Amino acid sequence: MLDKTKYHIPEHVAIIMDGNGRWAKKRALPRSVGHKFGAQNFRKITRYISKTGVKVLTLYAFSTENWKRPLEEVNALMGLFKQYLIDSLTDFREDDIKVVFIGDRSAFDPKLIELINESEEVAKDRKGMLLNIAMNYGSRDEILRAVKQLCNEAKNGEIDPEKITEQDISSRLYTANLPDPDLIIRTGGEFRLSNFLLYQSAYSEFYSTETLWPDFHEEDFDNAIIEFNKRNRRFGGV
Ligand code: FPP
């Protein structure tokens, strides 16, 4: 476990959990098996991160673009979401982790929506780390919704378009009331945001590792924090 007295622990960490498919391919296994191991890792690493002092953890589980994958893979992912959400209800209670979901849940099947709502409901009074799971989340879609909302408010005379502030936009995003991410980690070696937290990441530190998501363990997270501690964050200042 990371020595908290030695390192500054970021308040909000977000992770793009990439590389499940390649992990499976390397082992000549179906992609769905990679997702299964990825889902197991989701539970394990979330519990670890909750003990490091991170206040908010946002995980990118399914994007608005992931529906384009073959139906078989989408179905496998939906099955894993159900199974691992059920399993995590107990695990996360022990760790006092509060679970919330961001994204458009209305597109999921009724059983999964029920599970999403239940996971939030049972965890609502917990005081530990906030786990934000992005499912059917897309940042452009999120910004579009905020713009539509502001336009409607302007049309109804509730807001003066000339006086709209950056804060007015932030507070209409799924992440309203949350601090912006300090650190965004991407596993699987690519250097892109893939429609994740575009507005919120203006001053986030980006960390990319070759490690594929099912292999991203405690020490890999610690390494990301050590690297984060070397960064000189200026937020546009000097
Ligand atoms: C990207 O790997 C991963 C996903 C699209 C799914 C991520 C989901 C999980 C890890 C399960 C989380 C479970 C819960 C309950 C939240 P990829 O398929 O794009 O990998 P590749 O780039 O190697 O093909």
Boltz pocket constraint, residues with backbone or C-beta under 6 A from the ligand:
constraints:
  - pocket:
      binder: B
      contacts: [[A, 17], [A, 18], [A, 19], [A, 20], [A, 21], [A, 22], [A, 23], [A, 35], [A, 38], [A, 39], [A, 42], [A, 60], [A, 61], [A, 62], [A, 66], [A, 77], [A, 80], [A, 81], [A, 82], [A, 84], [A, 85], [A, 133], [A, 188], [A, 213]]
      max_distance: 6.0
